[in-house]
Amino acid sequence: MINTAALFSTAFLPGQAGFDTDTITGLAEWRLATPMLFKLLIGAGTQAVAWPIYGDGEDCPCVLAAPMAQAQASWQALSALLDRPRDAASIVARSAISALLAGGQPWLVFDCVQLIPHDIGTRDYAAALDAVRAEAQALHSALQRGDKTALAPLLAAGAASPAAGYWSASADALLADVEELEKEDLPFLQGLEVVGWEEDALCYEVGAAGEPDVTGLVTPYGRWIVPLSQRYVDLGTCYADDGWITFATADAPDAHGVLDLNGTVVLPPAPGALYALSPHLLQQIDPDGASRLRRLPDGALLIDRVDNMCLRNDGLIDIERQKDQENEDDERNVCGVVDKTGKVVVPPAYSSVQDFGTKKKIAIVSQRIAGRFLFGLVNSQGELLAPCQYEAIDCATTSSPPKLRKNLIFAIDAQGLACMLTLDGKQAFVPAYPPAHHLRGVAVQSDFLYVVNDGMAWSMDFTGQLLEQFDTVDNFKAAITAQLSESLGLTKKKAAPRRSFTPAQILAKADREQLRAMAALLLQGDADLAARCVEITLEELAEDDPEEEYEGDTPAAACFFLLWSTAAHTQGHGTTLDWKAVDEVARIGQHIGLPALRDFAWAQREDGDAMDEGLAAIAAHLAPHQLRLVNLHGGEDTYYLGVVRAQDTVAFKAAALLAALRPVVY
């Protein structure tokens, strides 16, 4: 839902005999902000009342109401201060407001619930609502005094301005219910080509005959956010969640600008492409490839010459740009980090900046020095805690924050010596010994290190004191290697190689009904889509190279993996993730396009969490939706992920058993 402020009128307030939500009439609205006029009209005689349109608002005051007579008097007083209308739009806007207020019901209701970032019924919500009421009373007092300075935004542009909002008898009175309606029931869509319903913008994209590239945006209640008369092309509503729509004009289709969700131009078109990175940031790419970071909504230039930008798992944004110094052949670009408002968190001075931890807010950075990459630590204020003088700093992956043990971080300095760093980047002791094993998970334990002293492997505490001698380094490494091999099952008898089958062998054994049943379970019961996917799979097999072979314990298993790629992966019902791709867990909604995963966020991710923890988080998110996460082939390095309905779990396991599949259901 797009956050919106709205004015309604009603004959009775909630709690009064005769109150009926069906008799509420909309008067005005404005997306994303509260127009000054709305607050002025609600004025001094306002009271907070319940509003049963919202579930939590049935018993708690959450909107403001005032007598319509007061609002009418305030509008008349304001009109006396306004200059004569200078154009047709101002005349129409002023007349519309006058007519709507004059014909309104006895009570004026101001709904700003969606613009208050707190839950109804909480102390914070009540305080925020009181602040709005106080502002309304102050504006009413300024109007009574004739204080033109306080009312300047309204007086400067008159009734046809964002300060006045959008006024219409069709303004939606129930903001919580804005949704796609049947097109034949909407008169304003007749004669237009409806391109589609844009959920993020809560608008229909429509076109007119004769100019197929020109489109506009109109709400289900008839408000034109982008009128066709503007002759805009290439409307980009994919950034509507951040509050923006990109556009070009029919006369200059290669120049792009930005509108807000009210259709107001905030950034005029300029040659090149635009990408909204957050509600506050925009990437602009010129036709020659030059890129820069701009602030929204004013378009102010924040960083010039940015070669690459991308969102990170920690909610920040990576930036990469050419180094300022010339003739630096060993390093062409430098990296930094900004937050979603454009504030520089880490200046662009490093070869890489890994993710910040969720608790300690420390990140690993690297620089290329004397031909090799060395690592250091920065905090979330961009301060360099540990200079880039370490050969390695312990972390779970190449993009993870540092791994903590007793609030210390294992590192290997540029001379190859082991040490521990404190959270402020200082060395806990002077490095004196190299680690006894090249695997960091072996070299450092929960409270001691394995190091080399005079050719022997020793344990050493986190203060640098040697504890116990074990054996020669070679024997120590051999023993560790044997333990690791046993734990990984590498010392056991090798499993028989998996079987494989040619297209002809698979087709000879293909059981269409079995395949359709399996596919339907992974497509949430869509039997028609399952049947189409089965036929496509079998057709492709019939046309395949006869020498090709596909792995599987049975022909049915081999066929099903092909089917899964066709049905689940290509239709947005599944994906393949490598066991190392733990960072993709947070973006699972982009890989599996199910409504239940759109708002998934790995909120409880801890430093060092791996794929198993990520899959558990997805499963926990799906559980309330009565869905189960499935890995179609357990025990492998690749996760073949899909989703089945909870009610289908038993049937899915039974069908998988018949096909000799080994799924894991979370």
Protein Blocks (a to p, Z undefined) as FASTA:
>chain_A
ZZdddddddfbdehiahiafklpccfbdcehiacfklmmmnmmmbccdddfkbmklmmgc
fbdcddfklmmmmmmmmmmmpccdfbfklmmmmmmmmmmmmmmcfbdcddfklmpccdeh
iaklmmmmmmmmmmmmmmmmmmmnopaklmmmmmmnommdfklopadfklcfblklgccd
dfklmmklgopacfbacfklopacdddehiambccdddfkopafbafklopghiafklmm
nopacdddfklmmbccdddfkopafbdcdedddddfbfkbccdddfkopacddddfklpa
fbghifbdcddfkopacdddddfbghilkbmbdcddddfkopafbdcfbfbdcdddfklo
pacddddeehiacdddddfkopafbacfbfbdcdfblmbccddeehiacdddfkopacdd
dfkopafbdcfbdcfbfblklmpcfkbccddeehiacdddfkopafbdcbdfklmmmmmm
mmmmmmnopmpccddddddddfklmmmmocfklmmmmmmmmngopaklmmmmmmmmmmmm
mmmcfkbccedfbfklmmmmmmmmmmmmmnopaccddfklmmlmmmmmmmmccfklmmgc
cfkbcehiafklmmmmmmmmmmmnopacddfbghiabdcdddddfklmmmmmmmmmmnop
acddZZ
